[in-house]
Structures are given as structure tokens and as C-alpha cells.
Amino acid sequence: MAHTAPRRTTFAPRRTGRRHPLVATLMALPLAALLLLVFDGWETVATQASSVGAMLGR
């Protein structure tokens, strides 16, 4: 196998740790809106929001 130069990443290294709850909420909102449109019900959105809250430990 040929020896090649080590790869350089052009992106900044990812931070480890937890996301801010607001960022997680903003990431979940499009999915909640999609579920609202597909299943046509507020119950689905409420369930999704509850699941996100449980993942965040709230």
C-alpha cells in the first residue's frame, strides 16, 4: 500500500458536549411541522415536542 500524506480537514473540528436547548428545538421544529402536514394532527406535534423535551432532560 502506498504511503500518502495525512489528510487535512478543511472544516473546524467539532466541539464535543451538549447542544444548547434552543438549537435542539430549532432542529426539531421542521420535523414537527412536517409531521403536522403529513398526519394532519396536533397530537403528533405534541408527541414529538414531548419526545424532544425528554431527550433534553426537561
C-alpha positions in Angstrom: 0.0 0.0 0.0 1.3 3.5 -0.9 2.1 5.9 1.9 0.2 9.1 1.4 0.3 12.4 3.2 -2.1 12.7 6.1 -5.5 14.2 5.3 -6.2 17.8 6.3 -9.6 18.8 7.3 -10.9 22.0 5.9 -13.7 22.2 8.5 -13.2 23.4 12.0 -13.1 20.5 14.5 -16.4 19.6 16.0 -17.0 20.6 19.6 -17.9 17.9 22.0 -20.6 18.3 24.5 -24.3 19.1 24.6 -26.2 21.4 22.3 -28.0 24.4 23.6 -31.6 23.6 24.1 -32.7 26.3 21.7 -30.5 24.9 18.9 -32.0 21.4 19.5 -35.5 22.9 19.5 -34.8 24.7 16.2 -33.6 21.5 14.7 -36.8 19.6 15.7 -39.2 22.3 14.5 -39.1 21.4 10.8 -39.7 17.7 11.6 -42.7 18.8 13.8 -44.1 20.9 11.0 -43.7 18.0 8.6 -45.5 15.7 10.9 -48.3 18.2 11.2 -48.7 18.4 7.5 -48.4 14.6 6.8 -50.5 13.3 9.7 -52.8 16.4 10.0 -52.9 16.5 13.7 -51.7 18.5 16.7 -51.4 15.3 18.7 -48.4 14.2 16.6 -46.7 17.6 17.1 -47.3 17.5 20.8 -45.9 13.9 21.0 -42.8 15.0 19.0 -42.3 18.1 21.2 -42.6 15.9 24.3 -40.0 13.5 23.0 -37.6 16.3 22.3 -38.1 17.6 25.8 -37.5 14.2 27.2 -34.2 13.9 25.3 -33.1 17.3 26.6 -33.9 16.2 30.1 -36.7 18.7 30.6 
